[in-house]
Amino acid sequence: MSGGAVQLRPAPALAPFVDWYGWYESDLPPACETSVPTGLCALMVNLAEDELRWYDSAGRVHRRSGIGVCAARPGPVTIDTAEQRRTICVAFRPAGAYPFFAAPPGALDEPVVDLADLWGPPAARDLRDRMLAAPTPHAALLTLQSVLAQRAARPLEADSGILAAAAALGRGAGVAEVSDRLGTTTGSLRRRFAERMGLTPKRYGRIRRLHRLLDGVVGHSDVDWSRAAADSGYFDQAHMVNEFRALTGVTPGAYRPRSPGERNHLPAEA
């Protein structure tokens, strides 16, 4: 893929919630592709056209306006490369989207939720218009950061318990173990985690285990999948293959990401 990219690290007040802001331009040919879940939320803005699209398992297209929140998804979803010609993304940290929208991540019940449904049409439309009018990509990202800080629906206070749980689950700890460490019940952790993260602890752990696996295999041409499965915390290779297909839509042997740096984007299966 050719094009351009500008990334901005968040200001200190937003750093506990936002990993980075990015502006991207590409010349990808029109196609459908599979987007692999990351376990995290993002805010996406399509600057090339006022629309965001995703396709369900039956191939039906779902259309939203050009600015929306991408939920923390439990599985893969089909998206459109045509809308990636010029985009802006806010990559939220674990539980990072929670302060900015009155509806918590656990209430987002579609892969893409129109920002107009969360902030109201005037505010969503005004934000996209301001980014379109910005003189440079960097200026557009600064505008977005400023508006996020102003629009926070809850206090900008990080939830240390959920952050600790997400970190432990990301390293491979089990839900019961994490609950014990935090001094809470598994049911209480599940409810609180799902509300703030948009996924149950178990599902989040499964997604992060997949990414530990990808960390070790992406960019390598000769992969020992049995060893990689064991190193990543799978019971055996068969378990890994089943989980891999459930979360990416393909088998490990058929996994061909767009590039090593874009491992969450795969050509959609015909």
Buried (B, 14 or more C-beta within 10 A) or exposed (E): BEEEEBBBEBEEEBBBBBBBBBBBBBEBEEEBBBBBBBBBBBBBBBBBEBBBBBBEEEEEEEEBBBBBBBBBBBBBBBBBBBBBBBBBBBBBBBBBBBBBBEBBBBEBEBBBBBBBBBBEEEEBBEBBEBBBEBEEBBBBBBBBBEBBBEBBEEEEEBBEBBBBBBEBBBEEBBBEEBBBBBEBEBEEBBEBBBBBBBBBBBBBBBBBBBBBBBEBBBEEEEBEBEEBBBBBBBEEBEEBBEBBBEBBBBEBEEBEBBEEEEBBBBBBEE
